[in-house]
Each structure stands twice: as structure tokens, then as C-alpha cells.
Amino acid sequence: MKLKFYKIREGAKIPERAHSSDAGMDVFYCPNGDYMGKLYNTKDFWIPQGASRLLPTGLKTEVPPGHMLEIKNKSGVASKRQLVVGACIIDPGYDGEVYINLHNLGTTTQIIKPGEKIAQAVLVPVVYCDIEESDEDDLNQGADRGDGGFGSTGRF
């Protein structure tokens, strides 16, 4: 299977795997001079502490039917710079530019340079199912877990 990408502007980089066995393909920042309708003169992208931004990649892709392209954190970007991925699914029918939603969870502004790795993309098969409303709360009857969640099994 091949995943096709199209560069919509100069400077865009096609995603790449650092190692042939990697699940994720590195995705790179490619400035477009525009953010949310405002033109910027710098090609560097600033993400203030506590802020969320959409970073352009300069790419379009064609996700095959029955799949989604899931955008995931790069471990180094997340652990060293506290930049984590927000909205993260690209559906087969989407034909616009791919943007990466990054949140700065750190205490300092992060500056992203053109061509920097910002996330990774993983092509994932999707199982489609029919959706049905239940008239009774009879879901998971007989399961031994119950409604415990969010640390209900303890720390260790």
C-alpha cells in the first residue's frame, strides 16, 4: 500500500520514517505566512506556554478508504519541549492541507523552526460498525469490571 502526499508549497517535506521498522512517519512544520487569518512576517512559529496552535505542513494527502491517518506525539518533542498533539485524526474524505494541532504544556514559549519534526503520522485501519441506541441500560451485563475508572485499580 502507498500513501500519497502532495506538496502545496515550497519548503514542504514529505513525511519520512527515521528507521524502516518505525510505525510512525515524521511530520515537519512548513510555514505559510498565515495563521488564523493573520499574516506573519517570520517563518518561525511561536507557541506560548499554555497555548494551542495549528501548525501547517504544506502537504495534502490521500488517506485510503478503510483507514485513517492518526497524528501522534513524537516522544522527544513531547518529553523535552512539552509539546503534545491535540486533534489527531485525518479522515479519508479530507482534501485540505494537513495541520498539526500542538499544545504547549510547558512553562516557556516554544519556537518551531521551518523543517523541524513536530509530530508523527500512523496509518491505521478503521473498523466500521452500525450504531444503535439501546432502550435499556443493559450494556456490559456480566462484566466483572463495573464502572471503576480513572485510577480505580490503584497506583501500582
N, C-alpha and C positions, 0 to 999 in steps of 0.2 A: 504494500500500500504506500502511496505517496501523498504527502501533504504539501499542497502548492501554496506559495506566497508570492505576492506581487509588491514591488517597491513603488510606493506612490510619490516618493520624493528622494532627491539626492541625499546621501548620508545614511539611508536606512540599511540595516543589516538583516539578512535572513537568519532566523534562529539556528542555533547550532548546538550539538552535543559536545561537551568537553571530552567525554570518553564514549566510545561506541556502545557500551553497555548501560549508559545513563538512561533513565526513564524520561527525564525532563530535558527540554531543549532551552538553552539560554536565550532570553529575550532582551533586546537592547533599547535604550532610550534614543529617540531621534527627534530633535526639536523641529517644531513647525512655525515658531514665532507667534503662536496664538494660544491663549489659554482662556477658555470660557468667554470668548468674545473680546478679550483684551489682547492687544498686540504687545509683545515683549521684545526688547532690543537685544537681550542676552540669549545665548544658546544654553547657558547653564540653567538648571531647574532647581528652584529653592522650595524645600518642604519644611515649613516651620514646625517646631515642636507641637505636638497635639493636633496637627493638621492632616487632612486627607487631600490628595491631589490625583488627577488623571494625567498620566504621562503618555505622550504619543510614541508610537513605534515606527511610523512611516510605512506600515505594512497593511495589506489586506490578505486574507486567507480564505480558502475554500475548505471548510470542515466537511468531511464526507458524511453522507446520510448514516444514521445509526451511531453517530459519535458526537462528542463534544470536545472542545479544546479547553482544558482546565488550567487556569493560571495559578501557580503555586509560589510560595516563598522560595527564594534562594537562601540556603542556610547561612552563608556568610553575610549577606545583606541584612537578614533578619537579626542575627545574633550580634554582629559588630556595629550595625548602624541603626538598629531598632526600626527598620522599615519593613512593614508586613503588608501582604496583599489583602485587599478588600474584595469587592465584587470580582468574581473569578471564572465565570463560565461564558464561553463563546459558542453559540448555537450554530447548527448547520446553515440556517437561513440568513445569518448576519452577513452583510456585504460591505460594511463600512470599515474605516480604519480601526485597527486594534489599539486600544488604550489600556494601560495598566494602572489600576487603582492602588496607590500606596498610601499607607497610614504611617505617620511618624510617631511612634510611641516613646521616643527618647526625650531627652531634656535639652537638646540643642537642635538648631536648624541643620538640615542635611542638604548638601548641594550635589546634584546629579549632573555629571558631565556628559556631553554627547558621546554616544557609543558605549556607555557603561552598561554592564549587565544589571538589570533591575528585577528580574523575576525569571521563572521557568515555566514552560508550557508542556503539558502532558496530554496526549491524545487518548481519550477514554471512551470505550464502548458504552452505549446507553441502552438500558432495558426499558422498553416502552410497555406500559400497562394501562388497563382500563381503570378509571377512578370511579369509585362507588361510595355513596353515602350510606351509612348504617343507621337503621331506625332505633337500634338499641346499643347500649354500652356493653357489648359482648366481645370486645376486641381482646385478644391475647388471653382468653379464658384458659385456665390451667397452667399458665406460665408461672415459674417459681420466682421470678424477679420482682414482680409488683411494680409500684410506682416510684421506687427509690432511684435517685439520680443525683448528679452534681456532688459527688464525694460521699454518697451514702454507704459505700463499702469500706470507708476508712482511708487514711493517708498512705498506708503501706500494704 
